[in-house]
Amino acid sequence: MDPTHIIWSKLVPQYMPAVGLQTTFRCITIFKIIKSSDEIKFPIHSIYSGVTGICEYAMIPCSSCIPIQNDVPITWNVGPLSIIQGHTAWIGY
């Protein structure tokens, strides 16, 4: 969970629209590709990060798939090594 979830759940002016009731709550996730429109660039069973939402399955554009850092524990990729969360924490700090 990200601190921005508090902002996204409120109807206040912000950089993204609020998440509506009865919709998937957006978040940054790590996912395994199970079907791909470009199996050369995004092979089946490869692992990426991206904004998919809290869900079991998601369809996202290939351009939204962010490669993960493979030589560290996988969970680090949604923390300090995340392109979005890591930079947000660094700049915010």
C-alpha positions as CSV (number, residue, x, y, z in Angstrom):
1,M,0.0,0.0,0.0
2,D,1.2,3.5,-0.8
3,P,0.5,6.7,1.1
4,T,-1.1,8.2,-2.0
5,H,-4.0,5.7,-1.5
6,I,-5.3,8.1,1.1
7,I,-5.4,10.9,-1.4
8,W,-6.7,8.8,-4.3
9,S,-9.7,7.7,-2.1
10,K,-10.9,11.3,-1.5
11,L,-12.8,13.7,-3.8
12,V,-10.2,16.5,-3.5
13,P,-8.2,18.2,-6.3
14,Q,-5.1,16.1,-7.1
15,Y,-2.9,14.9,-10.0
16,M,-5.2,11.9,-10.7
17,P,-8.9,11.3,-10.4
18,A,-10.2,9.7,-7.2
19,V,-10.7,6.0,-7.3
20,G,-14.5,5.4,-7.5
21,L,-16.6,3.0,-5.5
22,Q,-17.0,-0.5,-7.0
23,T,-13.8,-0.1,-9.1
24,T,-10.3,-1.6,-8.9
25,F,-8.1,0.3,-6.6
26,R,-4.9,1.3,-8.6
27,C,-1.5,0.4,-7.1
28,I,2.0,-0.6,-8.2
29,T,2.3,-4.3,-8.4
30,I,4.8,-7.0,-9.4
31,F,3.2,-9.5,-11.9
32,K,4.0,-12.5,-14.0
33,I,3.1,-12.4,-17.6
34,I,0.7,-15.2,-18.5
35,K,-0.3,-14.0,-22.0
36,S,1.5,-11.5,-24.2
37,S,0.9,-9.6,-27.5
38,D,4.7,-9.5,-27.9
39,E,6.3,-12.7,-26.6
40,I,9.7,-11.6,-27.9
41,K,9.9,-8.5,-25.7
42,F,7.6,-9.8,-22.9
43,P,8.0,-13.6,-22.7
44,I,5.4,-15.7,-20.9
45,H,6.3,-16.2,-17.2
46,S,8.6,-13.2,-17.1
47,I,8.2,-10.8,-14.2
48,Y,7.6,-7.1,-14.4
49,S,6.2,-4.2,-12.3
50,G,3.5,-1.7,-13.2
51,V,0.3,0.0,-12.2
52,T,-2.3,-2.8,-12.4
53,G,-4.5,-2.3,-9.4
54,I,-5.4,-4.7,-6.6
55,C,-6.6,-7.7,-8.6
56,E,-5.9,-11.2,-9.5
57,Y,-5.5,-10.6,-13.3
58,A,-5.0,-7.4,-15.3
59,M,-4.6,-6.4,-18.9
60,I,-2.1,-3.5,-19.3
61,P,-0.3,-2.1,-22.4
62,C,3.2,-3.4,-22.9
63,S,4.5,0.1,-22.6
64,S,3.4,0.1,-19.0
65,C,5.5,-2.9,-18.1
66,I,8.6,-1.9,-16.1
67,P,11.4,-4.5,-15.9
68,I,12.3,-5.5,-12.3
69,Q,15.8,-5.8,-10.8
70,N,16.4,-9.5,-10.8
71,D,19.5,-9.8,-8.6
72,V,17.7,-8.7,-5.4
73,P,14.7,-10.0,-3.4
74,I,11.6,-9.5,-5.6
75,T,9.8,-7.5,-3.0
76,W,12.5,-4.8,-3.1
77,N,11.1,-3.9,-6.6
78,V,8.1,-2.3,-5.0
79,G,10.1,-0.5,-2.4
80,P,13.5,1.2,-2.6
81,L,14.3,0.0,-6.1
82,S,10.9,0.9,-7.6
83,I,11.1,3.6,-10.3
84,I,8.1,5.3,-8.7
85,Q,8.1,4.5,-5.0
86,G,11.8,4.6,-4.6
87,H,12.2,8.0,-6.2
88,T,9.2,9.3,-4.3
89,A,10.7,8.2,-1.0
90,W,14.2,9.6,-2.0
91,I,12.8,13.0,-3.1
92,G,10.3,13.2,-0.2
93,Y,13.1,12.4,2.3
